[in-house]
Amino acid sequence: MSADLGIVDIVVLSSLLLAAIVVGFWSGRKSSDVESYLLGGRSLPWWAILGSIVATETSTVTVLSIPGAAYGEVGMRWLQIAMGYVLGRAVVVRVFLPLYFKGKLFTAYQVLDNRFGHVTKTVASVLFLVTRNLGDGLRLFLAGLVVHTLLGWPFSWSVAAMGTVTIIYTVFGGLRSVVWNDCIQFIIYMLGGTAAVFIIANNLPGGWNQLWTFAELSGKSRLFETTFLLSDPYNIWAGLIGGAVLTIGTHGTDHMMVQRYLSARSEREAGWAVFLSSFVVLFQFALFLFIGIELACFYSLKGNVAPAEADQVFAHFIVHSFPQNTGLIGLMLAAILSAAMSTLSSSLNASASALLNDFYLPACRTPPAPERQLSISRWATVIFGVTQIGIGIWAITWEATVVRNALTIAGFSAGILLGIFSLGVLSRRAGQTAALTGAAAGLAVLLFVQFIAPDAPNFGWKIAWPWLALIGSVTTFIVGELTAVFFPGTKGSE
C-alpha cells in the first residue's frame, strides 16, 4: 500500500518541508543567547504557546490511532479522557505555574533542587531525558512506518528524512522556530482532518443522513459510559480522574511542556495557554474520532474492504479513496509529517535545555560565555536528534510487544514526577531521601501492575492505562511521606 503522488501532491508536501526550514532560519535571527534560544526570550504570545502545546502532544500515532479507536468499539467514548484533561490543566494553572514563575528558572527540575536538593533534581532530569528520548525515538519509528507504507520509501530513509528536517529547523531557530512551526503544523493537520471529514462523507451513497443513522444504530455516537471497570479505560471515572491526573503529570512536570510556559510574557498568559489548550485538544479529538466513525460507516458498505488493523484504516482510505493529484493526498501526508515533527522538535529543544541547565552549568566552576552556552545547546540538539533517529531505525529490529512495553515504561515518568512534585508542594517534612525512595517505589509498583500482575497466578487482573499515572503518583507520595517519618528532610521548607 503506497500513495500514488501526482505533481500537485508533491508540491504540497515539499512546500511543508521547505517552509519548516525557512521558519527555522527566520526565527534564528533573534536567537543570540541561551535565553532567547531555549525560551524564546520569554516573550512569546499566549496563543502561539497554546498552538505549540496542542501540536506537541499530537503525534502521527494520535492522528491515525484516534480514528482507529472510534472505528473500533470505543466510538466517541474516548472523549471522556479529554474531558479529564480540562480538569487536570486547571490544576496545573493553579498549583504548578506559580512554582515556575518564582525567579527566572530555565527548567522544571530546578524547582526540585530548591525544595529537595541537587540529587533529586538530577534524578528527575535524567528520568525526563531517558524517557523522553526513548519514547520520542519510538514515536519517530512508528511515524517512519507510516511514511514507509504511504510513500514506499525505504524505512530508514523515512525516519532519517523526518528527523533531519526537524533537526535543521530546531538547531537554527531554537524554541521560537519550534513554537512557530508547531502553530503552522497544527493548522496543517487540522486542515487535513477537516478535508477528510468531507471527503469520506462524499464517498457515502446516502451522505450525511446515512452517517448519522449508522452512528446511532452502531452505538458509536454514545459519549458516556458510567459503569466502573478498572480494566476499561473508556468510562467516565477513568476519563475524569485518570485523564486529569495524567495531564497534571504530563503538563505540570514534563519539561517539554514547562519550557513553553517559561517562554510566555507572564504567568497569566502562560495560564491562558495551558487552560485553553485543553478545549482545543477536546475539539481536536472529537474531529479525529468523528473521522473514525465515518470510516466505520464507509467500510461497512458492501465492496469496501478494510485492512485488518484498525490503526491502518485511515491510512488505507487516504491511499485508496482520496482524490488523486489534487493536493489532498499531499495535504494529508503533510499533516501526518507535521504531527511527527512537532513532537520531535519540542523534545529536542527541551532535552538540550535540560542537559545545559541541569547538568553542564552546575558542573562549571564559572559560567561559560553566552556564546559558548548557545553553541553547546545547538550541539546538544543535534546529538539528541541523531539519538532519536538511531532509536527509530533500531526499533525496526524489535518485536511489536517490545515497542509497546518500551513506550509504556516511557510513560511512567508522568506519574513518578507528579508524585515527587506533590511531595514538594504538599509535604512539610519530606526531604531528598523521602523523595527518592518514593520515586523508586512508584516505579516498582508501576512495573508490577503493568507487566507482572496481569499474568501472575492469583492475580490475573489488568488496570487500564489512564489509571497508571494516578497509581505512580500516589505510590510515590505515600511512600515518600512514610519515609519522611523516619528520615525527615533538612532542605527546603522543613
ABEGO torsion letter per residue (X at the ends): XBBBBBAAAAAAAAAAAAAAAAAAAAAAAABABAAAAAAGGGABBAAAAAAAAAAAABBAAAAAAAAAAAABAAEAAAAAAAAAAAAAAAAAAAAAAAAAABEBBABAAAAAAAAAEAAAAAAAAAAAAAAAAAAAAAAAAAAAAAAAAAAGBBAAAAAAAAAAAAAAAAAAAEAAAAAAAAAAAAAAAAAAAAAAAAAAAAABAAEAAAAAAAAAAAGAABABBABBBAABABBAAAAAAAAAAAAAAAAAABAAAAAAAAABABAAAAAAAAAAAAAAAAAAAAAAAAAAAAAAAAAABBGBBBBABAAAAAAAAAAAABBBGAGAAAAAAAAAAAAAAAAAAAAAAAAAAAAAAAAAAAABABBBBAAAAAAAAAAAAAAAAAAAAAAAAAAAABBAAAAAAAAAAAAAAAAAAAAAAAAAAABAABBAAAAAAAAAAAAAAAAAAAAAAAABBGBGBBBBAAAAAAAAAAAAAAAAAAAAAABBBABEAX
